[in-house]
């Protein structure tokens, strides 16, 4: 059961990192023209922070998975 969890986590982490990087590369900032400048700036900052969080979360989960793999390899 732990192996299934590790495989699923690896796939999820890979998806997080890939989508984070590919969403980051064109670096388009989405704005909503129906609202004022303050709303657009806040939305843009939140959008950029979300891109960084996706990449960081994916890398941290990948690190956790690798450490768990090493622990299982040493015990086994």
N, C-alpha and C positions, 0 to 999 in steps of 0.2 A: 504494500500500500504506500510505503514511503517513496518507493521508486516512481510510482505513478504521480505522486505529488511533485516530485522533483522534475519530472518531464513536463508536467503542466506548467510549473513555475518557470522553467526554462523557456518554454514557448511564449508565455505571457511576458516575460522580461524582454525577450527578443523583439516582440511586437511593440512594447513600450519604447525601446531604444530606437527601433527603425522608424516608427511613426513620429517620435520626438525629433529625430534628426531630419527626416524628410519634410516634416512640417516647418522645421526651422530654416532649412536651406533657402527657399524662395524669400523668406523673411517678409512676407506680406502682412501688413497690419490692417485688420478689418475695422472699418469704421461704420457707424450708423449715421446717415445724414439727417435723420429725423430729430436728432437730439443735438444739444449744444456741444461746445468744445470741451468742457469739463468732463462730460460723459464719454466723449470719444477718447480723451487722454486716459481716463480711468480704465476704459475698456481695452485700450491698447496695452497699457501696463499689465493688466491682468492676463491678457493673451500671451505676452512675452514671458511672464512669470510661469504660466502654465506650461509653456514649451520647455523651460529650464527644469521645472519640477518633473516632467515626464522623463527626461533624460537622466536626471539625478536619481530618481526613484528606481528606474530600470537598472542603473549601475549598482546601486546599493543592494537590490535584490539579487543581482548576478553575483556580487561578492558574497552574500549570505549563502547562496546556493553552492558556490564553489567551496566555501569553508565547511558546509555540511557534507559535501561530497568527500572532502579530505578526511573528515572525522569518521565517516562510514568506511572509507578505504583503510584507515589505520586500524579500526576496530575489527574489520572483517578479514 
